[in-house]
């Protein structure tokens, strides 16, 4: 059962999303909030797997709410809801801890697919925004990372390297001759060890761990 919480100030859209989730087998809407202030109080009590979060909220923004919920619910996956692809705001939301975004004009299946993707360890976003996020993590670090990749097993490093190449779970499973379920399990362990929440953050952590080339940039994957 995938437990979903909704944070959306528009009551019509909030009701629609709640009904969509509630009528989908294997899904349950556990909480629907109209503001960030309500969400940070109500949502932790329901411990959802996924939070659908409006970027633009009255009062505190959805980005600030995402950061606060991440502290309270480190295992919850936050998907941002946005009217249009405001790249700057989506980028800020991802840096605050969101794992992807979906446009409000998306149809029912696209919304459900986004939920399924984050539950499987994915990150529903365009490649342009993913590259921006990766580049932000590749900026020179001020201090050594206390959660480096040296704590990963050899198999986990193999999976992380393929993830950083952009391989989906199915391709990783095929290339390593393991099942999709095994890939998902390894990814969960990788996220826990690196203290990250999604594929993009894990890939960025891997790229930061690579030796620098003569130009001073992290080495590229071959």
Secondary structure as GFF3:
##gff-version 3
##sequence-region A 1 222
A	DSSP	beta_strand	2	7	.	.	.	ID=ss1
A	DSSP	alpha_helix	11	22	.	.	.	ID=ss2
A	DSSP	beta_strand	27	33	.	.	.	ID=ss3
A	DSSP	alpha_helix	36	46	.	.	.	ID=ss4
A	DSSP	beta_strand	50	54	.	.	.	ID=ss5
A	DSSP	alpha_helix	62	72	.	.	.	ID=ss6
A	DSSP	beta_strand	77	82	.	.	.	ID=ss7
A	DSSP	alpha_helix	87	96	.	.	.	ID=ss8
A	DSSP	beta_strand	100	103	.	.	.	ID=ss9
A	DSSP	alpha_helix	108	119	.	.	.	ID=ss10
A	DSSP	alpha_helix	127	137	.	.	.	ID=ss11
A	DSSP	three_ten_helix	149	151	.	.	.	ID=ss12
A	DSSP	alpha_helix	154	164	.	.	.	ID=ss13
A	DSSP	alpha_helix	169	176	.	.	.	ID=ss14
A	DSSP	alpha_helix	180	194	.	.	.	ID=ss15
A	DSSP	alpha_helix	199	209	.	.	.	ID=ss16
###
